[in-house]
Amino acid sequence: MEKKVSILKWFFGGMFLIILLSWNVNKKPMREFYQLTVYHFKNAEKEKVLDNYFQNALLPALHRMKINNVGVFKSWANDTVADKLVYVFVPFRSLEMVTELPSKLKADGNYASAGAEYLDAAYNDPPYSRMETILLRAFPLAPQMQLPSLQSAKKERVYELRSYESATEKKFENKELTPADVKDTLIVLPSAELSRARGGAHCMSMPLLREKI
């Protein structure tokens, strides 16, 4: 009798494990959230303050929170424009992590000490002229960020920041948008977009849907 009970325990335990594994395999990955902060600044002096803050305060604090793959990007034309830009990209696994970030940073003594020059800047001499914060959610078909498999040095890599706009609000809400929906659709672009040579609108022969080869 005891042997029979033991066999039944192993049987139901095994069934539960199979169901659990099957559920994990079929479970869709959670869609991540991304915070993109854009810093506007005017000169090399302010750029140095921002660089020190990112390198010595913000990024180490985020890493202590187990928030990895944070990106700091500078515009290609920063040297020649009056309004210079730095983009900081932070991935989050949930919206709760986004809302908790300010309080966690405030409670981090190492962050406050390392970022004192930036955090305690005088009101009439701020490290940036403007700061924009954009909150994004990953696409359903690309729920989690995938890092590109690049071998070059990070400082030599160039990325393109793209924004996607819907034709109407109804189309935006329609998650089943297909290439057929935009067939024979006229998209009006500024003429300057056609001569930028950055892989943008001038690549008119690029298909929207590629066939498998």
C-alpha positions in Angstrom: 0.0 0.0 0.0 2.8 2.4 0.9 4.5 1.6 -2.4 1.3 2.3 -4.3 0.9 5.7 -2.5 4.5 6.6 -3.3 4.0 5.7 -7.0 0.9 7.9 -7.1 2.8 10.8 -5.5 5.6 10.5 -8.1 3.0 10.3 -10.9 1.0 13.4 -9.9 4.3 15.2 -9.1 5.6 14.4 -12.5 2.3 15.5 -14.2 2.4 18.8 -12.3 6.0 19.4 -13.4 5.1 18.6 -17.1 2.1 21.0 -16.9 4.3 23.7 -15.3 7.0 23.4 -17.9 4.5 23.4 -20.7 2.9 26.6 -19.3 6.3 28.3 -19.1 7.1 27.3 -22.7 3.8 28.6 -24.0 3.7 31.7 -21.8 4.3 34.8 -23.8 7.1 37.0 -22.6 6.1 40.2 -20.8 6.3 43.4 -22.8 9.0 45.6 -21.4 8.9 49.4 -20.8 11.5 51.8 -21.9 12.4 55.3 -20.6 14.1 57.5 -23.0 15.4 60.7 -21.5 16.7 63.5 -23.8 19.1 66.0 -22.3 19.7 69.3 -24.2 22.9 71.2 -23.4 25.0 73.9 -24.9 28.8 73.4 -24.5 31.6 71.0 -23.6 31.6 72.1 -20.0 28.0 70.9 -19.5 28.7 67.8 -21.5 31.5 66.9 -19.1 29.1 67.3 -16.1 26.6 65.0 -17.8 29.2 62.4 -18.7 30.5 62.3 -15.2 27.0 61.9 -13.8 26.0 59.1 -16.2 29.3 57.2 -15.8 29.9 57.6 -12.1 26.4 58.0 -10.6 23.4 57.0 -12.7 24.7 53.8 -14.5 26.3 52.3 -11.4 23.1 52.9 -9.4 21.0 51.3 -12.1 23.3 48.3 -12.2 23.0 47.9 -8.4 19.2 47.7 -9.0 19.9 44.9 -11.6 18.8 47.2 -14.4 21.3 46.4 -17.2 21.7 47.2 -20.9 21.3 50.9 -20.2 22.4 53.0 -23.2 23.8 56.5 -23.4 23.9 58.0 -26.9 25.1 61.2 -28.4 23.8 62.8 -31.6 26.2 62.4 -34.6 26.1 66.2 -35.2 26.7 67.3 -31.6 29.9 69.2 -32.5 28.2 71.6 -35.0 24.8 72.4 -33.5 23.9 74.9 -30.8 21.4 72.6 -29.1 23.4 69.5 -28.3 21.7 66.2 -27.3 22.3 63.2 -25.2 19.9 60.3 -25.1 19.7 57.9 -22.1 17.8 54.6 -22.7 16.7 52.6 -19.7 14.8 49.3 -20.0 12.3 48.1 -17.3 10.6 44.8 -16.9 7.5 46.4 -15.5 5.7 49.7 -15.1 6.2 49.4 -11.3 10.0 49.5 -11.7 9.6 52.8 -13.6 7.5 54.5 -10.8 9.9 53.2 -8.1 13.1 54.4 -9.7 13.1 58.0 -8.4 12.6 56.9 -4.8 15.3 54.2 -5.1 17.8 56.7 -6.5 17.0 59.1 -3.7 17.7 56.5 -1.1 21.0 55.5 -2.7 23.8 57.2 -0.8 26.5 56.3 -3.3 24.4 57.7 -6.1 24.0 61.0 -4.2 27.7 61.3 -3.4 28.9 60.4 -6.9 26.4 62.6 -8.7 26.7 65.6 -6.4 28.0 68.0 -9.1 25.0 67.2 -11.2 22.3 66.8 -8.5 23.4 69.9 -6.5 23.9 72.3 -9.4 22.9 75.9 -8.9 19.5 76.9 -10.3 21.2 79.6 -12.5 23.8 77.2 -13.8 22.1 73.8 -14.5 23.9 71.0 -16.4 21.3 71.0 -19.1 19.0 73.6 -20.7 16.1 71.1 -21.1 15.3 67.5 -20.2 12.6 65.4 -21.9 11.3 62.1 -20.6 9.6 59.7 -22.9 8.0 56.4 -21.7 7.6 53.7 -24.2 6.2 50.1 -24.2 7.6 47.4 -26.4 5.7 46.1 -29.4 3.6 42.9 -28.9 5.6 41.2 -31.6 8.9 42.4 -30.1 8.1 42.3 -26.4 11.7 42.4 -25.1 14.8 44.2 -26.3 17.4 42.2 -28.2 20.9 43.5 -28.3 22.6 43.6 -31.7 25.5 41.2 -32.1 28.1 43.8 -33.0 31.8 43.2 -32.5 33.1 46.8 -33.0 34.0 49.1 -30.1 31.0 50.7 -28.5 32.2 54.2 -29.1 32.4 53.4 -32.9 28.8 52.1 -33.2 26.1 54.2 -34.9 22.4 53.7 -34.2 19.3 55.3 -35.8 16.5 56.5 -33.6 13.2 56.0 -35.5 9.6 57.0 -34.6 6.5 55.3 -36.1 3.3 57.2 -36.6 -0.2 55.8 -37.4 -2.4 57.1 -40.2 -5.3 57.4 -37.8 -6.1 56.7 -34.1 -8.2 53.7 -35.2 -5.2 52.2 -37.1 -3.1 52.7 -34.0 -5.5 50.8 -31.9 -5.7 48.0 -34.5 -3.0 45.5 -33.5 -3.7 43.4 -36.6 -2.2 46.0 -39.0 -0.7 44.2 -42.0 1.2 45.4 -45.1 -2.1 45.1 -47.0 -3.5 47.9 -44.8 -0.9 50.4 -46.1 -0.9 49.3 -49.7 -1.4 52.2 -52.2 -1.1 54.6 -49.3 0.5 58.0 -49.9 2.9 59.0 -47.2 3.9 62.7 -47.4 7.5 63.5 -46.3 9.6 66.6 -46.3 11.8 66.8 -49.4 14.9 66.9 -47.2 14.2 63.4 -46.1 14.9 62.1 -49.6 18.5 63.4 -49.7 19.7 62.5 -46.2 21.3 59.2 -47.3 20.8 57.6 -43.8 18.7 54.6 -44.8 15.5 56.6 -44.5 12.8 57.6 -47.0 15.2 57.4 -50.0 15.3 53.6 -49.8 12.0 53.3 -51.7 12.8 49.9 -53.1 13.0 48.2 -49.7 10.1 45.8 -49.2 8.0 46.1 -46.1 7.6 42.3 -45.9 10.5 40.1 -46.9 10.1 36.5 -48.1 12.1 33.7 -46.4 15.1 32.6 -48.4 
